[in-house]
Amino acid sequence: MGGCTNCKGKAGCDHRKGSMMEEVERALARLYPTRTWGEVDDSDPQGLPSEELAGLADELAAELSAATFVRHGGDDEPCDYIYILCMGRTPCVVQVRDHGVPVPDEWRQVDAIGEQYLRLVISQRTRVAAVQQVAVELRRVDDGFLVREQPRAGVYDPPLLHRMQKLVAILPAYDLLHVDFGEIAHAPPAFEPGVWRELYGAAPSIANYLFYPQPTTMISTAFLPASEAA
């Protein structure tokens, strides 16, 4: 069985996977000449310009019939994210958390809200992208709201797979190589973890070299104060 997270089949895709991983290996060799995480040569960034990123988000919204939201990576995240709302309704938790939308009054009447997203992550260093299924849960507490984001190592739930397939079909028009998370969840051979081992333990996966430093399924929690309510 292959490493795909969104397909139970193997026949007919080995050639595509081989070509995909060859391109990933070339990107890693260019970006990490010392073959060590954290020692990156980003003198020639080849990511998606802001206007193309916004255009991709708009096209995904139209083609997938879903709200989309761009979030730029933090200072230590050389990537950009596009969140595609698949289960939930606007104003959604990601809008409030990341885009300054006021907390809706209706949230005060519920104990919890659960939403499902496809999260497209795009490297700022090379034309590579990958997709994860992300659950976002909001829970009401005495002085505000806790937002818990839990990414999975790929896309698994059937209701999300159709949109994911359409999403992947759009990426080549933006000169983006789609890589399956199942194929980049392991450490690249003959690479050194550098300071990553001290930060997170074990060894970084290929995804950590291409996109962001944190483990790919690490849960994050944010707090929204009740004062931000509309």
DADA-V194109 format. One line per field, one symbol per residue. ss: DSSP state (@ for helix, = for strand, . for the rest). burial: 1 if it has 24 or more other ideal C-beta (glycine too) atoms within 12 Angstrom, else 0. Layout:
# DADA-V194109
ss: ???
burial: ???
This chain:
# DADA-V194109
ss: .............@@@@@@@@@@@@@@@@@@....=.............@@@@@@@@@@@@@@@...=====......=========.....@@@@@@@...=.@@@@@..============....==============..========......@@@@@@@@@@@@@@@@@..==..@@@........=...@@@@@.....@@@@@.........======@@@=.
burial: 00111110000000001001101110110111001011010000011100001001101110010111111110001111111111110011111111000011001000001011111111111111111111111101000011111011111100010011001101100101111111111001001010010000001111111111110110000001000000
